[in-house]
Amino acid sequence: MRVVHEDRSKTLAADVETADSFLSRARGLMFRRSIPDDYALAFRFDEAAPRDVHMVFVPFPLDAVWTVEDEVQRVERLSAWTGTAKAAADTLFELPAGSAGDVSVGDTVRLVD
């Protein structure tokens, strides 16, 4: 599975883990020391709703991308330990800081098998 930014024909991440259970969503990337450059954690939900991200116990910065039906709603660089953000999404991606630098609201970002 990959995370693809279709507007730029670019793969944002080739190593994708999904957080589909309550526990995996609650844990997210907490307590990890780092993640690979081509990694993403994807949170998939049944419907669009406000989804928040916090960086408690995440010791490295991240890019977060919120999408509804693959359309980007928000892109945010979150600082280590203290970052927080919220937006509507049916899918939320957490990527290494800098990975979503070319992604803008209205772009198409999706999971591809």
MOKA-V36861 format. One record per run of one state. SS is the DSSP state (H for helix, E for strand, C for the rest). FROM is the first residue (numbers start at 1). TO is the last residue. If there is no record, write none. Layout:
ss=SS from=FROM to=TO
ss=SS from=FROM to=TO
This chain:
ss=C from=1 to=1
ss=E from=2 to=5
ss=H from=6 to=8
ss=C from=9 to=9
ss=E from=10 to=13
ss=C from=14 to=14
ss=E from=15 to=18
ss=C from=19 to=21
ss=H from=22 to=27
ss=C from=28 to=38
ss=E from=39 to=54
ss=C from=55 to=61
ss=E from=62 to=68
ss=C from=69 to=70
ss=E from=71 to=78
ss=C from=79 to=83
ss=E from=84 to=96
ss=C from=97 to=107
ss=E from=108 to=112
ss=C from=113 to=113
